[in-house]
Amino acid sequence: MTDLEIWALAFALAMDCLAVSVTGGVIMRRVKWKPVLTMAFSFGFFQALNPFIGWIATNRFRYLIENADHWIAFAILLFLGGRMIAESFKKDEDKSFDPCSLKVILTMSIATSIDALAVGISFSCMGMTDIHSLWYPLFAIGIVSFALSIAGLFFGIKFGSRYADRIKADLIGGIILIAIGTRILIEHLSC
């Protein structure tokens, strides 16, 4: 993967974190540093951890899927991107959760990072076979998720529900994931 693709992937994965953070900021209504930093760190940590877990699990069984790995990566990214795009058109139900609660923060961190687990599977399918090839993508994913979570929280706090409905972060993230999956497929089919 190129640097641009790694950072685009990191932004795509962070879109769920951004959307949840905006909602958390709307509910908080004022800056509370401890929950802001806890949420941002937790989102960044789990977004970086889950691709690593997916990579480890898949890398052990890579020899079984080596001939179809590009199709698997394409299918996973197409599915995730399509799901994100579909969810971007759904009406948000007013979900009541306390964004200052550690239990809620951890639950939301895990929920928003499930897609990242599947991306770790695609990393293995793209030929990232040693741990050293993962550090840079995992760092990018973690830092972007952390930064966008903070940005989302501050956006939600500052502008509240007046502008929160206009963000289509899931749509943008879904398009990016599908574009990366398509590039992987085309690249492997042209070899």
Disulfide bonds with the S-S distance in Angstrom:
none
